[in-house]
Amino acid sequence: MRLFPNNENGLLIAPFSRLEIKEVVRDSDGGKSLGPDGYNFAFVIKFWYLIKNEVRIMLDQFHANEVVPKGMLAYFVTLIPKVFSPLDLKDYRPISLLG
């Protein structure tokens, strides 16, 4: 079973175009929660003109090497209480916060 016609298969592995990247940044909701570095996406949108080349380099390296930079895989694990006054470890829910 083919999900895409043969002439469209290459689009799945093609590097992102500058226009695609710009549209994703432009259309993103900048007010979402802060990342582990303390910046939300509104920062990225506001300073896109300064960081767009570095983002492009990172995405090009991803396509060339098929490896995500280690820094993008870093996350924090925290425990969220399930009950008002947690007394035992089972009273917490672990979650991971991916930047």
Secondary structure as the mmCIF struct_conf table of DSSP 4:
data_model
#
loop_
_struct_conf.conf_type_id
_struct_conf.id
_struct_conf.beg_label_comp_id
_struct_conf.beg_label_asym_id
_struct_conf.beg_label_seq_id
_struct_conf.end_label_comp_id
_struct_conf.end_label_asym_id
_struct_conf.end_label_seq_id
BEND BEND1 LEU A 3 PHE A 4
HELX_RH_AL_P HELX_RH_AL_P1 ASN A 6 ASN A 9
HELX_RH_3T_P HELX_RH_3T_P1 GLY A 10 LEU A 12
TURN_TY1_P TURN_TY1_P1 ILE A 13 ILE A 13
BEND BEND2 ALA A 14 ALA A 14
HELX_LH_PP_P HELX_LH_PP_P1 PRO A 15 SER A 17
HELX_RH_AL_P HELX_RH_AL_P2 ARG A 18 ASP A 27
BEND BEND3 SER A 28 SER A 28
TURN_TY1_P TURN_TY1_P2 GLY A 30 GLY A 31
BEND BEND4 LYS A 32 LYS A 32
TURN_TY1_P TURN_TY1_P3 PRO A 36 ASP A 37
BEND BEND5 GLY A 38 GLY A 38
HELX_RH_AL_P HELX_RH_AL_P3 PHE A 41 LYS A 46
TURN_TY1_P TURN_TY1_P4 PHE A 47 PHE A 47
HELX_RH_AL_P HELX_RH_AL_P4 TRP A 48 ASN A 65
HELX_RH_3T_P HELX_RH_3T_P2 LYS A 70 LEU A 73
STRN STRN1 TYR A 75 PRO A 81
BEND BEND6 LYS A 82 SER A 85
BEND BEND7 ASP A 88 ASP A 88
HELX_RH_3T_P HELX_RH_3T_P3 LEU A 89 ASP A 91
STRN STRN2 TYR A 92 LEU A 98
#
